[in-house]
Amino acid sequence: LQECDKLRDVGFPNVGVQLQDTRDGSTFKLRDRDELLKEMEEVRMAAEEKRALKQKRKEELERQKAAAAQKKADQIARQRQKEQEKREKAAKEAAAKEEAAEEKVAQEQETQA
């Protein structure tokens, strides 16, 4: 089949023969060689542009997904940082209260003595 495709896409056009597949089989058309090659090149270029556009869209979508994932990761990191800061603040407050309580106990012991 590859040889048939090569003959259809390269060999025939070089001698001005266009092979078209239809429901009922294949049709051969004799055409101007240069015109046929020009049309084939235009079709090839259009297909290449379409493929490049599709690839560009795919890459853009991947960039958008990566950016969204990074944004989510950053949000999670900020949230964790805030939670850590709250824990540290609570620990400092608890330590300060404990220190104040110890001072109060020490003062009470001094007054009793």
Protein Blocks (a to p, Z undefined) as FASTA:
>chain_A
ZZmmmmmmmmmmmnopacdddfklccdddddfklmmmmmmmmmmmmmmmmmmmmmmmmmm
mmmmmmmmmmmmmmmmmmmmmmmmmmmmmmmmmmmmmmmmmmmmmmmmmmmZZ
